[in-house]
Amino acid sequence: MTEPAFGGEVSEYYQRFRRGYPPTVADALATAFGLTRDDVVLDLGCGTGQLTRVLAPRVGAVLGMDPEPAMLDQARKATSLPNVSWLLGADPDIGALTPALGPRRLAAVTVAQALHWMDHAKLFTAARPLLRPGGGVAVVTNGEPLWLQDTAWSAALREVVSSYLGTPVHRTCGTDDASQTRYADALAAAGYAVDAQVVTYDASLTVEEIAGGVFSAMNPSQLPAPEERPAFTERVRAALSPYGPLREQVRVRILTGTR
């Protein structure tokens, strides 16, 4: 998908249909980096704030940074927490935070379901001077894409989406084992102590949630016209109807690099 990837109506679908994170994910990050109410965390590539919101109660402040203004607009509408600030920027911009932080350092830089858009090796190196001792970088993925899971309903969905786009869909968004290994190796090369864990949970899905999730991953130019979206949803419904109640086993992969 080409840029801008998440502008316009796509950001609305992202806010409505992208999964949130269970509290156990925030627990894992708090333990990994010893987070306290005195700490500041940068949630880079924050999107509409799914991870930002669960981190906020654990720390003094969270900076949610994203390069897409529409995503930040949706995040502001969804979140009114007093210790959350939204910043326009991308991974090459994190060095500009140094003057604003002053003598303070970040406790963590989190990247949730967004690292595949970034130059991860440069980011891991650039983040180190911003981190306090014991702080670090966390790469978080919230399950595999809906259309790439090892279930019959996901295979049926993949056929619908591929037919609509006119090309096979295969992007893993950094959730695959090869990407996770590549990120872990880059963290180690940048001097971090690397650890990994998985949080799992079970989720039910409706056809409307699945179609909305697909729309949230499209470039605005790929999004069906408003009058065509009900028909797309009905194609998804027809393809998935043989598979009964739709459920998803979600694996939240948490890869941490500690300074």
N, C-alpha and C positions, 0 to 999 in steps of 0.2 A: 504494500500500500504506500502511496506517495504522500508527502506532506502537503497541506496540514492534515494530520491524521485524525484529529479529534475536535474539529471545529464545528460550529453550527449545531444542528440538531443531534449530531452524534454525541456531543457532550451531555445532552439531556438523557439519552439512552444509557450512557455510561453511568450517570448518577443513579438512575432508577434501577438498572439491571445488573451492574457489576456486583459481585459478592462482597460483603463486608468480611471482617476478620473476627474470629472468636477471641474472647479475652485471653485464652491460653497462649495466643501468639504474643500479645503484649507481655504476658508473664515471662515467656521465654526470652524476649528481648531485654526485659528489665533485669533478669538474672544474668544474661550474657555480659551486659555492660554495667551492671551495678547501678542502674538508673535510680535517681532520687528526685525529690521535688526541687532540688537546686539545679537540676540539669536542663540543658537546651539540646533538642534533637532537630536535625534537618531531615525532613521527609522529601527526598528528591524525586521528581517525576510523580508528584503526589496525585495527579489526576483530580478527581472530585473529592478526595480526602478519605477514602475508605480506611487506610491504615492510620492516617493522621488522627482521626477521631478516636481510635482505640488507644493510641499512644498518649494523648493529651492528659488523661487523668493520672498518668504515672510520673510525669515530669513537670518542671516549672514552666517550660514553654516549648512549643513545637512550631517550626518554620516549615510551612508547606510550599514547595517551589515547583512550578511547572511552566513550560514554554508556551502553553496554549491558553490565551485569555478566556476563552469560552469555558474551559475546564475549571479555571479558578472562579469564574462567576458562579458556576454550579456549586462549587465547594463552599463559597460564601453563603449561598442561599441555604445550604443544607446544614451548616455548622455555625453556631454562635458562641462557641466556647471562648472564654476570655483570654486564655493563654495560647491561642492559635493565631498565627499571622500567615497571610498568603502572599507569596512573592512571585513575580514573573521572572523566570530565568530557567536555564538548562544546565547540564553538567559542566560545560566550560566556564560557567559564571560563578562557581562556588567560591573561588578565590576572592571575589568581591565582598564576601561576607566578613573578611578579616577586620576591616575598620569598624563595622557595626558591632562585632563581638567584643572588641576591645581586648582586655586581658583575659576574658573568658574563652573557654574552648567548648566545642561541641562534645556531647557525650556519645553521640552516634549520628551516622548518616545512614538512613534507611532508603532502600530502593525497592519498591513493591511492584512487581509485574511491569517493569519499565526499563530494565537494564539492557534489553535487546535493542533499544533505541539509542544507546549511549556507547561511547568509547570507554569500555569498562576498565581497561588497563590504565589509561590516563587518569580516569576518575579516582581509582584506588590510590594512586600516587599523590594526586592533588589533595585528597582528603586528609592525608596523614598529619600535615601541620596544623589542621583545624581541630584535631581531636585531643581531648584530655587523656592522660594516662588511664588505661583501663577501658577507654572508649573504643569505638570501632565502626566498621561498616557492616550492614546487614542487607543481604539480598533475599527478598521474600517473593515467592511465587504462590499464588492462591489457586492451585489446582491446574489441570491441563485445560486447554481450550475445549469448549463444548463439542466441537466437531472433530476432535482428535482423541477421544477417549476410547478405551478398550471395551466398548459395549455395543450391542446391536443397534440401540437407538442412536448412538453417536455416529455410527457408520451410515445410517439412513439420513441423518442430518447432513453429513458430509456430502452425500450425493446431491441433496437439494441445494446446498450452498455452492458447490462446484458447478452445478448446472446453471444457476443464476448468474454466477460471475463469468462463466465460460472458460474456467481454468481450474485445475485441481487446487484444493486448499491444503497446505502442508506446514505453514509456519507454526512453530511450537511456542513462540514468545518467551524463549529461555527456560521453559519448564522441563526440557528433555535432559537425560543424563549427560549427554556430551556437552551441552551448554553449562550445566552445573559443574562439571569437571573443569571446563575451561575457566569459569569464574573462580573456582577454588584455587587453581594453579596460579592465576593472576594475583589473587590476594596474597598467596604465599610469596610470590616473587616480589611483591611490594613491601614485604616485611611483616605481614600480619600473622598472628596465630589463628589458624583456621579450624572451625568446627561446623558441624551440620546436624540438624535434627528435623524431624517431620512431625507436624501436628495434623491429625486426621479428624474429619467429621463427615457426617452423612446429611445430605440435603435432598429434599423433594423439589421437583421442578414442574412448572406448568408449561404448556406450549407457548403461552404468551411470554413467559420469562425466557425461554430458550430463544424465541425470535428476537426479543429485545436484546438479549446478550449478543446475538449475531449482529444486529444493527449497531451495537456499541463498538464493534471491532471494525466497522467499515469506514473507509474514507468517505467524506461527505459526497463526493462525486459518484460513489457506488451505491449510496443509500437509495432504495426505491422511492419513487415519488409518493407523497402522502396517500394518494388514492390507490396506490398499488400495494401498500404494506399489508392491508387485510388479506389480499390474495396470497402474498408470500407466506403469511402466518398460516393460512389454511393449507398451503402446500406442505409446510412443516407438520401441521396436525395430521394430515393424511399419511405422510411418510412414517410418522412415529406412532400412529394409532395401534399397530399390531403389538406394541411392546408394553402395553399396560401402564400402571403407575410408573412415572419416570423418577428415578432416583440417581443421585450422583455421590460417589465416594470421593471426597475432596482431600487431596494431599497438599497441605501447606508446607512447602519446603523452605527452611530458614537456614541460610548459609551465613555464618558470621566470621568476620576477621577482626581480631582484637589487637589493639596497639600495645 
